[in-house]
Amino acid sequence: MAAAGQPAVRYATVVTAVGALVPDFVAQGVLVWFAEGAPEELHEFSVLHRPTVATGGVAPGDEVRLDDAVLRVLAVGDVANDNLVNLGHLDLKASGETVAALPGDVCVEKAPLPEVRPGSRLEIVAGPATTPTVAEPATEGIVEGRRQR
């Protein structure tokens, strides 16, 4: 649980290995993450990591903190949270898109992605609380639970 005044850490992990093709993906604005134990065929293009906090997923408005870089989450695909919490899988795209193109995408603001190396830390931190817009029920013309005609 977060201390008073501190944002909640939804997910935190430490990088244990970086595949040989990761720099090519970073150049395209993509980081593919898998928890340790992922199949060998995924290692070449993935950031392998060991989660330390996996109590929540990710939502638009959250911050992805990767070492010293801070990226605002803009869009989250339909299966991204299940993939992250259950498999340690994250497709992080610095695309600036506000709608995830693929169900597993987590889109952040368009910005250069930092170099990731063993020992790098990633945290997903809850963004500022947002108040959903809810339409107020119409009360004008209603008397004692009945609408006047």
N, CA and C atoms as a LAMMPS dump frame, in Angstrom:
ITEM: TIMESTEP
0
ITEM: NUMBER OF ATOMS
447
ITEM: BOX BOUNDS ff ff ff
-5.0000000000000000e+02 5.0000000000000000e+02
-5.0000000000000000e+02 5.0000000000000000e+02
-5.0000000000000000e+02 5.0000000000000000e+02
ITEM: ATOMS id mol type element x y z
1 1 1 N 0.843 -1.184 0
2 1 2 C 0 0 0
3 1 3 C 0.881 1.238 0
4 2 1 N 0.465 2.255 -0.701
5 2 2 C 1.238 3.489 -0.811
6 2 3 C 1.116 4.297 0.473
7 3 1 N 2.21 4.973 0.823
8 3 2 C 2.187 5.872 1.97
9 3 3 C 1.307 7.06 1.633
10 4 1 N 0.809 7.72 2.663
11 4 2 C -0.05 8.89 2.456
12 4 3 C 0.653 9.887 1.552
13 5 1 N -0.056 10.332 0.526
14 5 2 C 0.496 11.302 -0.398
15 5 3 C 1.361 10.702 -1.499
16 6 1 N 1.634 9.404 -1.436
17 6 2 C 2.446 8.752 -2.448
18 6 3 C 1.544 7.969 -3.4
19 7 1 N 1.815 8.02 -4.715
20 7 2 C 1.001 7.245 -5.645
21 7 3 C 1.253 5.754 -5.461
22 8 1 N 0.24 4.962 -5.712
23 8 2 C 0.342 3.506 -5.57
24 8 3 C 1.178 2.917 -6.697
25 9 1 N 2.078 2.015 -6.343
26 9 2 C 2.842 1.264 -7.336
27 9 3 C 2.007 0.052 -7.703
28 10 1 N 1.564 0.007 -8.951
29 10 2 C 0.719 -1.094 -9.422
30 10 3 C 1.555 -2.295 -9.845
31 11 1 N 2.745 -2.02 -10.367
32 11 2 C 3.598 -3.087 -10.887
33 11 3 C 5.031 -2.595 -10.797
34 12 1 N 5.934 -3.471 -10.401
35 12 2 C 7.354 -3.127 -10.338
36 12 3 C 8.159 -4.362 -10.693
37 13 1 N 9.273 -4.142 -11.367
38 13 2 C 10.087 -5.27 -11.8
39 13 3 C 11.528 -4.831 -12.014
40 14 1 N 12.41 -5.813 -12.035
41 14 2 C 13.834 -5.588 -12.262
42 14 3 C 14.246 -6.394 -13.495
43 15 1 N 14.955 -5.754 -14.412
44 15 2 C 15.421 -6.409 -15.632
45 15 3 C 16.54 -7.384 -15.281
46 16 1 N 16.421 -8.601 -15.821
47 16 2 C 17.446 -9.621 -15.592
48 16 3 C 18.265 -9.924 -16.842
49 17 1 N 17.69 -9.689 -18.031
50 17 2 C 18.413 -9.929 -19.286
51 17 3 C 17.757 -9.112 -20.391
52 18 1 N 18.56 -8.776 -21.404
53 18 2 C 18.08 -8 -22.544
54 18 3 C 18.502 -8.735 -23.812
55 19 1 N 17.529 -9.066 -24.653
56 19 2 C 17.805 -9.779 -25.892
57 19 3 C 18.607 -8.945 -26.876
58 20 1 N 19.307 -9.629 -27.763
59 20 2 C 20.191 -8.967 -28.727
60 20 3 C 19.446 -8.016 -29.668
61 21 1 N 18.175 -8.282 -29.952
62 21 2 C 17.415 -7.44 -30.873
63 21 3 C 16.664 -6.297 -30.199
64 22 1 N 16.73 -6.205 -28.886
65 22 2 C 15.997 -5.155 -28.169
66 22 3 C 16.376 -3.756 -28.665
67 23 1 N 17.648 -3.428 -28.902
68 23 2 C 17.952 -2.077 -29.403
69 23 3 C 17.248 -1.755 -30.723
70 24 1 N 17.069 -2.751 -31.594
71 24 2 C 16.344 -2.522 -32.848
72 24 3 C 14.884 -2.189 -32.577
73 25 1 N 14.287 -2.875 -31.612
74 25 2 C 12.893 -2.594 -31.252
75 25 3 C 12.776 -1.218 -30.605
76 26 1 N 13.717 -0.872 -29.73
77 26 2 C 13.71 0.441 -29.075
78 26 3 C 13.774 1.549 -30.123
79 27 1 N 14.573 1.347 -31.168
80 27 2 C 14.681 2.343 -32.238
81 27 3 C 13.335 2.569 -32.929
82 28 1 N 12.447 1.571 -32.863
83 28 2 C 11.105 1.684 -33.437
84 28 3 C 10.064 2.106 -32.398
85 29 1 N 10.519 2.414 -31.161
86 29 2 C 9.608 2.867 -30.114
87 29 3 C 8.868 1.751 -29.408
88 30 1 N 9.448 0.55 -29.377
89 30 2 C 8.776 -0.615 -28.772
90 30 3 C 9.721 -1.325 -27.809
91 31 1 N 9.18 -1.678 -26.653
92 31 2 C 9.877 -2.566 -25.71
93 31 3 C 8.941 -3.732 -25.411
94 32 1 N 9.42 -4.939 -25.66
95 32 2 C 8.654 -6.157 -25.397
96 32 3 C 9.229 -6.778 -24.134
97 33 1 N 8.354 -7 -23.146
98 33 2 C 8.762 -7.527 -21.845
99 33 3 C 8.146 -8.907 -21.612
100 34 1 N 8.934 -9.802 -21.039
101 34 2 C 8.438 -11.092 -20.571
102 34 3 C 9.11 -11.408 -19.248
103 35 1 N 8.347 -11.997 -18.328
104 35 2 C 8.924 -12.441 -17.062
105 35 3 C 9.908 -13.574 -17.326
106 36 1 N 10.857 -13.733 -16.409
107 36 2 C 11.792 -14.849 -16.497
108 36 3 C 10.995 -16.147 -16.667
109 37 1 N 11.553 -17.068 -17.393
110 37 2 C 10.857 -18.329 -17.621
111 37 3 C 10.088 -18.341 -18.926
112 38 1 N 10.114 -17.225 -19.657
113 38 2 C 9.452 -17.186 -20.968
114 38 3 C 10.172 -18.154 -21.904
115 39 1 N 9.468 -18.68 -22.902
116 39 2 C 10.11 -19.597 -23.855
117 39 3 C 11.353 -18.981 -24.505
118 40 1 N 12.343 -19.8 -24.733
119 40 2 C 13.632 -19.38 -25.289
120 40 3 C 13.485 -18.591 -26.594
121 41 1 N 12.516 -18.958 -27.428
122 41 2 C 12.364 -18.284 -28.728
123 41 3 C 11.955 -16.818 -28.597
124 42 1 N 11.538 -16.385 -27.41
125 42 2 C 11.157 -14.987 -27.175
126 42 3 C 12.317 -14.142 -26.652
127 43 1 N 13.37 -14.772 -26.184
128 43 2 C 14.452 -14.057 -25.503
129 43 3 C 15.176 -13.06 -26.398
130 44 1 N 15.349 -13.364 -27.666
131 44 2 C 16.165 -12.529 -28.543
132 44 3 C 15.641 -11.098 -28.686
133 45 1 N 14.327 -10.93 -28.644
134 45 2 C 13.746 -9.595 -28.847
135 45 3 C 13.063 -9.052 -27.592
136 46 1 N 13.298 -9.68 -26.452
137 46 2 C 12.581 -9.31 -25.231
138 46 3 C 13.49 -8.81 -24.129
139 47 1 N 12.853 -8.021 -23.25
140 47 2 C 13.444 -7.648 -21.977
141 47 3 C 12.902 -8.663 -20.973
142 48 1 N 13.779 -9.455 -20.39
143 48 2 C 13.359 -10.43 -19.38
144 48 3 C 13.48 -9.779 -18.011
145 49 1 N 12.536 -10.096 -17.136
146 49 2 C 12.492 -9.399 -15.855
147 49 3 C 11.915 -10.286 -14.758
148 50 1 N 12.12 -9.818 -13.519
149 50 2 C 11.615 -10.493 -12.326
150 50 3 C 10.716 -9.507 -11.577
151 51 1 N 9.386 -9.71 -11.634
152 51 2 C 8.472 -8.791 -10.947
153 51 3 C 8.67 -8.816 -9.429
154 52 1 N 8.564 -7.632 -8.826
155 52 2 C 8.632 -7.515 -7.371
156 52 3 C 7.301 -7.052 -6.792
157 53 1 N 6.477 -6.376 -7.606
158 53 2 C 5.118 -5.978 -7.23
159 53 3 C 4.244 -6.264 -8.444
160 54 1 N 3.179 -7.03 -8.252
161 54 2 C 2.273 -7.337 -9.366
162 54 3 C 0.832 -7.301 -8.867
163 55 1 N 0.51 -6.265 -8.096
164 55 2 C -0.82 -6.181 -7.485
165 55 3 C -1.851 -5.542 -8.378
166 56 1 N -1.408 -4.876 -9.415
167 56 2 C -2.363 -4.213 -10.287
168 56 3 C -1.843 -4.177 -11.691
169 57 1 N -2.648 -3.68 -12.572
170 57 2 C -2.247 -3.587 -13.96
171 57 3 C -1.832 -2.18 -14.296
172 58 1 N -2.356 -1.706 -15.402
173 58 2 C -1.994 -0.385 -15.904
174 58 3 C -3.251 0.247 -16.493
175 59 1 N -3.349 1.562 -16.351
176 59 2 C -4.522 2.291 -16.844
177 59 3 C -4.062 3.602 -17.473
178 60 1 N -4.846 4.125 -18.43
179 60 2 C -4.51 5.438 -18.976
180 60 3 C -4.37 6.459 -17.844
181 61 1 N -3.361 7.304 -17.952
182 61 2 C -3.08 8.298 -16.918
183 61 3 C -2.002 7.849 -15.945
184 62 1 N -1.731 6.544 -15.893
185 62 2 C -0.645 6.045 -15.045
186 62 3 C 0.692 6.504 -15.606
187 63 1 N 1.741 6.356 -14.807
188 63 2 C 3.099 6.642 -15.255
189 63 3 C 3.887 5.348 -15.318
190 64 1 N 4.64 5.178 -16.41
191 64 2 C 5.625 4.104 -16.498
192 64 3 C 6.956 4.766 -16.193
193 65 1 N 7.589 4.308 -15.14
194 65 2 C 8.898 4.838 -14.743
195 65 3 C 9.933 3.768 -15.055
196 66 1 N 10.818 4.099 -15.965
197 66 2 C 11.857 3.168 -16.395
198 66 3 C 13.194 3.827 -16.123
199 67 1 N 13.831 3.384 -15.051
200 67 2 C 15.01 4.06 -14.523
201 67 3 C 14.665 5.54 -14.34
202 68 1 N 15.332 6.456 -15.046
203 68 2 C 15.08 7.89 -14.858
204 68 3 C 14.01 8.453 -15.789
205 69 1 N 13.527 7.649 -16.723
206 69 2 C 12.506 8.117 -17.669
207 69 3 C 11.115 7.939 -17.073
208 70 1 N 10.23 8.901 -17.359
209 70 2 C 8.829 8.832 -16.926
210 70 3 C 7.968 9.041 -18.157
211 71 1 N 7.098 8.063 -18.428
212 71 2 C 6.236 8.103 -19.607
213 71 3 C 4.79 7.971 -19.171
214 72 1 N 3.93 8.845 -19.665
215 72 2 C 2.502 8.831 -19.332
216 72 3 C 1.785 7.804 -20.209
217 73 1 N 0.977 6.94 -19.577
218 73 2 C 0.2 5.938 -20.304
219 73 3 C -1.005 6.621 -20.946
220 74 1 N -1.194 6.388 -22.249
221 74 2 C -2.277 7.001 -22.999
222 74 3 C -3.377 6.007 -23.37
223 75 1 N -3.015 4.735 -23.567
224 75 2 C -3.996 3.731 -23.981
225 75 3 C -3.547 2.35 -23.528
226 76 1 N -4.535 1.506 -23.207
227 76 2 C -4.264 0.144 -22.75
228 76 3 C -5.199 -0.801 -23.489
229 77 1 N -4.633 -1.791 -24.16
230 77 2 C -5.425 -2.776 -24.881
231 77 3 C -6.213 -3.674 -23.936
232 78 1 N -7.211 -4.354 -24.494
233 78 2 C -8.147 -5.164 -23.71
234 78 3 C -7.499 -6.293 -22.908
235 79 1 N -6.399 -6.876 -23.383
236 79 2 C -5.786 -8.006 -22.674
237 79 3 C -4.455 -7.643 -22.028
238 80 1 N -4.055 -6.383 -22.137
239 80 2 C -2.745 -5.969 -21.627
240 80 3 C -2.596 -6.226 -20.131
241 81 1 N -3.621 -5.948 -19.345
242 81 2 C -3.507 -6.149 -17.901
243 81 3 C -3.404 -7.623 -17.538
244 82 1 N -4.211 -8.466 -18.161
245 82 2 C -4.105 -9.909 -17.905
246 82 3 C -2.714 -10.407 -18.27
247 83 1 N -2.211 -9.978 -19.427
248 83 2 C -0.871 -10.399 -19.85
249 83 3 C 0.188 -9.959 -18.845
250 84 1 N 0.082 -8.722 -18.383
251 84 2 C 1.085 -8.186 -17.47
252 84 3 C 1.058 -8.906 -16.132
253 85 1 N -0.101 -8.982 -15.52
254 85 2 C -0.193 -9.554 -14.169
255 85 3 C 0.031 -11.065 -14.17
256 86 1 N -0.482 -11.763 -15.174
257 86 2 C -0.401 -13.226 -15.18
258 86 3 C 0.852 -13.783 -15.845
259 87 1 N 1.407 -13.069 -16.84
260 87 2 C 2.543 -13.592 -17.595
261 87 3 C 3.789 -12.722 -17.498
262 88 1 N 3.638 -11.524 -16.944
263 88 2 C 4.762 -10.596 -16.945
264 88 3 C 5.055 -10.077 -18.344
265 89 1 N 4.042 -10.127 -19.23
266 89 2 C 4.221 -9.708 -20.623
267 89 3 C 3.658 -8.308 -20.827
268 90 1 N 4.481 -7.454 -21.44
269 90 2 C 4.11 -6.067 -21.692
270 90 3 C 4.646 -5.658 -23.055
271 91 1 N 3.771 -5.169 -23.921
272 91 2 C 4.186 -4.551 -25.18
273 91 3 C 4.063 -3.046 -24.977
274 92 1 N 5.166 -2.419 -24.66
275 92 2 C 5.201 -0.988 -24.373
276 92 3 C 5.557 -0.247 -25.651
277 93 1 N 4.655 0.614 -26.108
278 93 2 C 4.85 1.328 -27.368
279 93 3 C 4.822 2.833 -27.128
280 94 1 N 5.935 3.482 -27.441
281 94 2 C 6.034 4.939 -27.297
282 94 3 C 5.538 5.575 -28.589
283 95 1 N 4.258 5.4 -28.847
284 95 2 C 3.654 5.81 -30.112
285 95 3 C 2.862 7.107 -30.029
286 96 1 N 2.471 7.496 -28.817
287 96 2 C 1.618 8.659 -28.658
288 96 3 C 0.167 8.385 -28.996
289 97 1 N -0.164 7.13 -29.286
290 97 2 C -1.539 6.775 -29.651
291 97 3 C -2.445 6.786 -28.428
292 98 1 N -3.665 7.231 -28.614
293 98 2 C -4.636 7.254 -27.512
294 98 3 C -5.625 6.095 -27.595
295 99 1 N -5.478 5.256 -28.617
296 99 2 C -6.254 4.024 -28.751
297 99 3 C -5.248 2.92 -29.076
298 100 1 N -5.277 1.837 -28.296
299 100 2 C -4.354 0.727 -28.521
300 100 3 C -4.725 -0.003 -29.805
301 101 1 N -3.773 -0.154 -30.729
302 101 2 C -4.033 -0.816 -32.005
303 101 3 C -4.24 -2.315 -31.824
304 102 1 N -3.533 -2.909 -30.869
305 102 2 C -3.623 -4.347 -30.619
306 102 3 C -4.071 -4.575 -29.18
307 103 1 N -4.724 -5.695 -28.898
308 103 2 C -5.269 -5.93 -27.553
309 103 3 C -4.227 -5.977 -26.437
310 104 1 N -2.978 -6.281 -26.772
311 104 2 C -1.946 -6.355 -25.745
312 104 3 C -1.099 -5.114 -25.606
313 105 1 N -1.387 -4.081 -26.384
314 105 2 C -0.566 -2.868 -26.374
315 105 3 C -0.796 -2.006 -25.144
316 106 1 N 0.288 -1.406 -24.672
317 106 2 C 0.229 -0.31 -23.711
318 106 3 C 0.957 0.847 -24.387
319 107 1 N 0.197 1.867 -24.749
320 107 2 C 0.744 3.011 -25.481
321 107 3 C 1.072 4.144 -24.512
322 108 1 N 2.266 4.684 -24.673
323 108 2 C 2.691 5.825 -23.875
324 108 3 C 2.987 6.978 -24.819
325 109 1 N 3.243 8.141 -24.217
326 109 2 C 3.534 9.322 -25.019
327 109 3 C 4.712 9.054 -25.954
328 110 1 N 4.712 9.748 -27.075
329 110 2 C 5.786 9.588 -28.058
330 110 3 C 7.035 10.264 -27.505
331 111 1 N 8.018 9.446 -27.221
332 111 2 C 9.276 9.927 -26.652
333 111 3 C 10.318 8.836 -26.86
334 112 1 N 11.587 9.192 -26.878
335 112 2 C 12.618 8.159 -26.995
336 112 3 C 12.569 7.225 -25.784
337 113 1 N 12.65 5.938 -26.047
338 113 2 C 12.701 4.972 -24.948
339 113 3 C 14.133 4.881 -24.44
340 114 1 N 14.301 4.731 -23.146
341 114 2 C 15.658 4.647 -22.597
342 114 3 C 16.306 3.299 -22.896
343 115 1 N 17.616 3.271 -22.812
344 115 2 C 18.349 2.016 -22.922
345 115 3 C 18.055 1.184 -21.671
346 116 1 N 17.741 -0.062 -21.882
347 116 2 C 17.422 -0.965 -20.773
348 116 3 C 18.562 -1.96 -20.641
349 117 1 N 18.953 -2.25 -19.416
350 117 2 C 20.037 -3.208 -19.172
351 117 3 C 19.71 -4 -17.92
352 118 1 N 20.386 -5.122 -17.705
353 118 2 C 20.158 -5.861 -16.46
354 118 3 C 20.344 -4.933 -15.255
355 119 1 N 19.388 -5.002 -14.341
356 119 2 C 19.391 -4.127 -13.175
357 119 3 C 18.477 -2.915 -13.34
358 120 1 N 18.073 -2.598 -14.583
359 120 2 C 17.114 -1.505 -14.786
360 120 3 C 15.821 -1.838 -14.065
361 121 1 N 15.128 -0.792 -13.619
362 121 2 C 13.872 -0.967 -12.888
363 121 3 C 12.73 -0.318 -13.644
364 122 1 N 11.61 -1.021 -13.673
365 122 2 C 10.377 -0.487 -14.245
366 122 3 C 9.332 -0.474 -13.144
367 123 1 N 8.64 0.655 -13.027
368 123 2 C 7.488 0.766 -12.125
369 123 3 C 6.326 1.351 -12.898
370 124 1 N 5.151 0.832 -12.626
371 124 2 C 3.92 1.429 -13.125
372 124 3 C 3.23 2.012 -11.914
373 125 1 N 3.043 3.331 -11.94
374 125 2 C 2.531 4.069 -10.794
375 125 3 C 1.173 4.655 -11.164
376 126 1 N 0.23 4.509 -10.258
377 126 2 C -1.122 5.024 -10.487
378 126 3 C -1.068 6.518 -10.776
379 127 1 N -1.791 6.915 -11.802
380 127 2 C -1.888 8.32 -12.15
381 127 3 C -2.859 9.027 -11.233
382 128 1 N -3.023 10.325 -11.433
383 128 2 C -3.959 11.077 -10.603
384 128 3 C -5.37 10.505 -10.749
385 129 1 N -6.079 10.469 -9.656
386 129 2 C -7.448 9.943 -9.682
387 129 3 C -8.281 10.79 -10.617
388 130 1 N -9.07 10.121 -11.422
389 130 2 C -9.955 10.844 -12.326
390 130 3 C -11.384 10.576 -11.912
391 131 1 N -12.198 11.561 -12.053
392 131 2 C -13.61 11.436 -11.724
393 131 3 C -14.373 11.185 -13.001
394 132 1 N -15.023 10.017 -13.108
395 132 2 C -15.759 9.769 -14.341
396 132 3 C -16.93 10.738 -14.465
397 133 1 N -17.228 11.085 -15.695
398 133 2 C -18.366 11.952 -15.957
399 133 3 C -19.623 11.1 -15.954
400 134 1 N -20.548 11.423 -15.075
401 134 2 C -21.8 10.68 -14.965
402 134 3 C -22.929 11.671 -15.133
403 135 1 N -23.843 11.342 -16.025
404 135 2 C -24.99 12.226 -16.236
405 135 3 C -25.88 12.185 -15.005
406 136 1 N -26.305 13.346 -14.56
407 136 2 C -27.224 13.429 -13.433
408 136 3 C -28.618 13.066 -13.912
409 137 1 N -29.373 12.322 -13.112
410 137 2 C -30.727 11.977 -13.536
411 137 3 C -31.596 13.239 -13.586
412 138 1 N -32.5 13.259 -14.536
413 138 2 C -33.41 14.392 -14.66
414 138 3 C -34.391 14.363 -13.5
415 139 1 N -34.497 15.467 -12.776
416 139 2 C -35.429 15.525 -11.641
417 139 3 C -36.518 16.552 -11.864
418 140 1 N -36.301 17.42 -12.839
419 140 2 C -37.295 18.446 -13.098
420 140 3 C -38.581 17.785 -13.586
421 141 1 N -39.698 18.168 -12.995
422 141 2 C -40.988 17.627 -13.411
423 141 3 C -41.351 16.331 -12.704
424 142 1 N -40.536 15.911 -11.715
425 142 2 C -40.867 14.689 -10.986
426 142 3 C -41.349 15.079 -9.595
427 143 1 N -42.511 14.583 -9.196
428 143 2 C -43.071 14.851 -7.884
429 143 3 C -43.387 13.509 -7.242
430 144 1 N -42.85 13.29 -6.046
431 144 2 C -43.083 12.065 -5.294
432 144 3 C -42.879 10.815 -6.148
433 145 1 N -41.737 10.78 -6.883
434 145 2 C -41.401 9.581 -7.629
435 145 3 C -42.157 9.4 -8.922
436 146 1 N -43.073 10.309 -9.269
437 146 2 C -43.811 10.197 -10.526
438 146 3 C -43.526 11.407 -11.396
439 147 1 N -43.419 11.187 -12.669
440 147 2 C -43.212 12.281 -13.6
441 147 3 C -44.539 12.985 -13.849
442 148 1 N -44.486 14.292 -13.778
443 148 2 C -45.701 15.068 -14.073
444 148 3 C -45.891 15.117 -15.581
445 149 1 N -47.107 15.098 -15.993
446 149 2 C -47.397 15.168 -17.434
447 149 3 C -48.019 16.48 -17.754
